[in-house]
Amino acid sequence: MKSQPSPHPTLPPQPTLADFQAYVANTLVYRRLNSSTQYCMLMLCEEVGELAKAVRKNVGGKMDIAKPDAHADEEAADVLWMLLTVCNGLGIDLEAAFRAKDEHNKTRTWK
């Protein structure tokens, strides 16, 4: 008897940042993708470059017309995905880190 494949992970309605982190971790396992921190950090850098190219397109920068369109929304999602993967690999709770850093930044003097 053949077992049914497990369902793809899903995000709950109105997900928190922790939900996104868990979803990314579970999806990498489900899809059997490389999730080593070093590999994911390289991918994050690559995705940031793709986002920069998409932003350049959106602000009217000249683009190679032979290349497919760059979509900033898709590239931003890829950046978030890879950032969450790197954080998961390093054991970082990104929401907690964001909140702590924001509290620190509130004490700084900005010019």
C-alpha positions in Angstrom: 0.0 0.0 0.0 1.4 3.4 -1.1 1.4 6.1 1.5 -0.2 9.5 0.7 2.3 12.3 0.4 2.3 14.8 3.2 0.6 18.1 2.3 2.6 21.1 1.5 3.1 23.4 4.5 0.7 26.4 4.6 0.7 29.8 6.1 -2.2 30.6 8.5 -4.4 33.6 7.8 -2.8 36.8 9.1 0.6 35.2 9.7 3.1 36.6 12.1 6.8 36.9 11.3 7.3 33.8 13.4 4.7 32.0 11.2 6.6 33.0 8.1 9.9 31.7 9.6 8.3 28.4 10.5 6.7 28.1 7.0 10.0 28.7 5.3 11.7 26.1 7.4 9.0 23.5 6.9 8.8 24.2 3.2 12.5 23.7 2.7 12.2 20.3 4.4 9.1 19.4 2.4 10.8 20.4 -0.9 14.1 18.8 0.1 16.0 22.0 -0.8 19.5 22.9 0.4 19.1 25.0 3.5 22.7 25.3 4.7 23.3 28.7 6.1 26.3 29.4 3.9 24.4 28.5 0.7 21.4 30.5 1.8 23.5 33.5 2.6 24.9 33.4 -1.0 21.4 33.1 -2.3 20.3 36.1 -0.2 23.0 38.2 -1.8 22.0 37.1 -5.2 18.3 37.9 -4.5 19.3 41.4 -3.2 21.0 42.0 -6.5 17.9 40.9 -8.4 15.8 43.2 -6.3 18.2 46.1 -7.0 17.8 45.4 -10.7 14.0 45.4 -10.4 14.1 48.7 -8.5 16.3 50.2 -11.1 13.8 49.2 -13.7 10.9 50.7 -11.7 12.7 54.1 -11.3 13.3 54.4 -15.0 16.9 53.1 -15.2 18.1 51.7 -18.5 17.7 48.0 -18.9 18.8 45.3 -21.3 15.7 44.8 -23.4 16.8 41.2 -24.2 16.4 40.1 -20.6 13.0 39.2 -19.1 11.2 41.8 -17.0 12.3 42.2 -13.4 9.4 42.3 -10.9 10.3 44.1 -7.6 7.4 42.4 -5.7 8.7 38.9 -6.6 12.3 39.8 -5.9 11.3 41.4 -2.5 9.5 38.1 -1.6 12.6 36.2 -2.6 14.8 38.4 -0.4 12.5 37.8 2.6 12.5 34.1 2.0 16.3 33.9 1.9 16.6 36.2 4.9 14.3 34.0 6.9 16.2 30.9 5.9 19.5 32.5 7.0 17.9 33.5 10.3 16.6 30.0 10.8 20.0 28.5 10.1 21.6 30.8 12.7 18.8 30.3 15.3 17.7 33.9 15.1 14.1 34.8 16.0 13.8 37.7 13.5 10.8 39.3 15.2 12.5 39.4 18.6 15.8 40.6 17.0 13.8 43.3 15.1 12.0 44.5 18.2 15.2 44.6 20.3 17.1 46.5 17.6 14.3 48.9 17.2 14.2 49.7 20.9 18.0 50.3 20.7 17.5 52.6 17.7 14.9 54.6 19.6 17.7 55.7 22.0 20.0 56.9 19.3 20.3 60.5 18.1 19.5 60.9 14.4 20.6 63.8 12.2 
